[in-house]
Amino acid sequence: MTEAAIADVISIAHARRARQRKLALAAEPIVKSAGGKRRLLPILRQRVPASFGRYIEPFVGGGALYFDLHNKGFLRIGKAHGDAVHDVTPVLCDLNVELIDTYAALVHDVDGVIYTLRSYQAMHTTDARGTYYATRARWNDETYEWDLAERAAAFLYLNRTCFNGLWRVNRKTGAFNVPMGSYKNPDIAPADRLRMAARALRLAKLFAGDYRTATKLARPGDFVFCDSPYDQAFTAYTRGGWRAEDHEQLATEARRLRDLGVFVMLTNHDTPLVRELYEGFHIESVLAPRSIAASGGRRAAAAEVLITSYSQGGAS
């Protein structure tokens, strides 16, 4: 092999290792989410506007698209919008207060969260069932006092060890009531992933509340991605649930944003109600694997729609 050929081989090897290091440092979702969009990311990436101001996600959940856009450097941070001052710091919002508190804990004390999760990892390895149900009971005990990092660690532990990562609460009491999952060796304390997620979350403003808490901040040229609870699907993520009138109100808000000049993208099940509510928007059928089923082998692809207020090729 010539010296030039050897140099090429070494260069390729260095490039491969560089790509691997970059991928290893990429931020990604750290909570399991029944409606997570990780599998749809290749499609979502192609439909993101070519350019936009502020990124706003009112139903952030696991935040798959946010982390993906962050990794690719597509998010703008700070204040800029022509001559007018416009805050373009990303906004992440969710009605699940516990989820947003967990993200806030990672931002403010990721090492404290990791330390507590390592304790859960050791206890779960020794007595999985006992640890899970004791933690669930403590979680639902309103008299128990937590600090922010401890509460976040408990949330992440339950999320990573409960059945299918499903977060479900009793509508009357708000108590978390999901049974333990059947994972053999769950990775409860992925320190590197948690630190990378914390680094990405530090760049955003976090809000717990109704989606309008976030959408009211949108200005012309901003990008709003709504991955709301789906029509004809499980919706007991919070005590209030999600009803037909909620879908109607979200569609009304999407039209307001569109008319304001905001780029709007939404996902939902492909149902007659959804197609009726978003008549006049660009609607594209997509297939996505289901996230909830009694066994992984029974998870069939579900018909979904990707809805945008702009042409599918990008901002126009």
N, C-alpha and C positions, 0 to 999 in steps of 0.2 A: 504494500500500500504506500502510495506516495505521501510526502509530507503535507501536500495540499489536501489530499483525501483524509488524512488523519486529522488535520485541522478542522475540516468540515464535520467529521464525526464528533469531535470534541465540542464544536460550536453548537451542533444539534442537541447534544447531551446537556450542555449548559442551558440552552433555551427551554428544553423540556423540564429541567429542574426548576427553572425560574417560573414557568407556568404552574408547576405543581405547588411551589411556595405561594404563589399568588392565590391559587384556589384554596389552599389551606388557610389563608388569612381572610378569606371572604366571609362576610357576615351572612347569616342565614337564620330562619325561624328557630326559636328555642322552645316553643310550645307546640304541642300537637293540637291541630284544629280540624274539626269535622269538615269545615268548608275551606280548608287550606288550598291555596292556588299554586303550590309549587309545581304540580304536574302541568298546569296550564301556562307556565311562564314563557315557553317558546312562542306561544300564540299571543300572549299579552304584550310581550316585548315588541312584536311587529305592529301592534296597534297603538302603542304609546305615541302621543303627538311628537312631531319632529323637534319642536322646541316649545317650552312653556315656562311660566314663571314659578309660582309656588306649587309644590306637590301637597295635596290634601287627601287623606284617607280616613273617612268618617267611621268605617267599620274595620278597624285595622286587624283584629284577630291575630294570626301568626305573623302578619306583615311580610309575606313572601315577596310581593312586588316592591315594597319599599326597600327591603334589603337588596334586592336585585338591582334596582336603580341606583342605590347607594354604591354598590360594588363597581358599577360601570361609570360612575362619575356623572350621572345624568341629573343629579339634584343640585339646585342652587341654594346657597346659604347666605343669609344676611339681608341687606336692603338695597334694592335697585329696581327701577322700572322707569326708564326714561328720565324726565325731569322731576317726576313725582316720586317721593319716597314711598316704597312699597316693601313691606317685610316679606321676604320669600323663604323664610325658614320653614321647612316641611312641618306639617301638622298631622299628628296621628291621634285618633280619637276612637273610643269604644264605650259602649254602654256598660260593659263588664268592668266594674270598678276594680275588682281584684286583679284583672289582667293589667290595667294601666298602672296600678300600684306596684305590680311586679316589675314592669318596665322601669318605673321610677326608681325602684330599689336597685336595679342593675346599674342605672346611671349613677346613683349616689354612693352605692356600697357593694360593688360587684364581688369584692373579695369576701365580704361578710356573707353574702348569699352562697358563694361557693363553699365556704367553710362549713356552713350549716348543712348544705346538700351532701357533703362528704360524710357527715354523721348519719344522715338518712341512708346513704349508700351502704354503710357498714351495718346499720340496724336491719335494713331490708335484706341484705345477704344472709344475715343470721336468722331472721324471723319475718319473712315477707308479709304474711297475712296479719300477724299481730301488729307490725309496724304500720301497715296501711290503714287498718280499721281504727287503731288508736289515734293516728294522725287525722283521719276523717272526722272522728268524734271531737277531737280538740278543735279542728277547723270550724265545726258547727256550734261550738260552745261560745256563746256570746259574752261570757264572763271571763274568758281566757285573755290574758294580755300579751300581745306580741310587739316586738319592734318591727320596723319596716323590712329589714333583711330576713328575719325569721319567718314573717308572714309570706314573703315572696318565695322563700325556699320551700315552705309547706305547699304553696300553690304549685310550684314546679314539680315537686315530688309527686303530689297527687295526679297532676296532669300526665306525668311520664309513666305512672304505674297503674292508673285506672283503666277500665275497659275501653279500648280503642282511643284513648286520649280524649274521651267525650266529656265535656263540661256541662253537666245538667243539674239544675236546681229545682227543688220543690216550689211550685208556684205560690203556695200559701205561706210557707215559712221561709223560703229562700235557702233552705239547707241543701248542701251538696250531697247527692244521693247515689252516685255512680259506684258500682261494685268494683273490686280489684280486677285488673286484667290478668292475663296468663303469660306475661313476658318472663322468659327464663333468666336473662341477664340484662335487665334494663340499664342503660347508661344514665344514671341519675345526676351525676355531677360533671358534665362535659365542660371543664374549665375554659379551654381555648374558645369554644363556641360561645360561651356566655360572655367572655371578655370582648370578643369581636362584636357580638350583638350590642353590648353596652356601649362600645365605641361608636357604633352607627346610631344608636338611640340618642346619644348625647347631642346629636346635630338637629334633633327634632323637638318641637313643642308637643307635650303630651297632655291630652284632655280626657277626662272621664265624663261621659254624658251622652245625651241624644246627638244624633248625627248633625243636627242643625247647629250644635255648638261649634262644629268645624266648618260646615258649609257657609255659615254667615261671614266667614273671614275671606271667602273667595273673591277675587277681583278679575276683570277681563284678562285673558291670557293665562290664567292659572289652570292647573290640571287636577280634577277631582276623580278619584277612583272609588266606586262604591261596590263593595262585595257584601251586600246586605243579606240577612236571612232569606232563604229562598221560598218561593211560592210552593205550596204542597210539600213542605219538608219539615223536619224536626226544628223547633224554634225555641226550646226551653233553656237557652243559654243563660237567661236572666229571669227574674221572677215575673216580669211583665209579659214575656213572650212576644210574638210578632203576628199581627193579624192582617186581614185583607185591606182594611183601611190604612194600615201602616204602609203597605205597598203603594196605595193610591197617593198618599201624602209624599212618599219619596219620589214618585214619578212627577208630581207637581213641582217639587223642589228641583228635580233634574231639569225640567223645562225652564224654570226661573234662571237657573245657572246657565243653561244654553243660550237663553235670550240675552243674558248679561255679557256673553262672550267668553264664557269659561268652557274649557274642553272637559267633557264629562264622559267617563267610561263606567259601565255597570255590568255585572254578571248576574244571572239568575237561571232558574229552570226554564226550559222551553215549554211554556204553557199558554193557553189562549188568553188568560188574564194578563200575563206579562207582555205578550205581543200587542194586546189592545192598549195597555197603559203607555207603551212606548212607540205608538204609531207616529211616524214622522222621523224617528231616529234611525240610524243605521243598525240593523239587526242581523247578526251572523250566527248560524248554528255551529256549535262545537260539541265534541264528545269529551267527557271528563270522567275518570274513574271515580266511583263512589268511595267515600271515606268511612261510612258507617255500615257494618254488616256483622252478623254473628261470627263469620269466619272470612278470612282473606280471600279464599277461593270463590266466595259467593258475591264478591264486589264487581258488579257489572258496570260498563260504561253508561253514564247518564247523559241524556240530551240536555244541553244547556245552550244559553244564548249569550253572546257578547254584544253589548249595546253601546254605541258611541254617538255623540252629538256631532261628530265630524266624520269626514270620509275615512274609510278603513286604512288607507295608505299612510295616514299621518295628519298632522294639523293642516287645516286649509282655511 
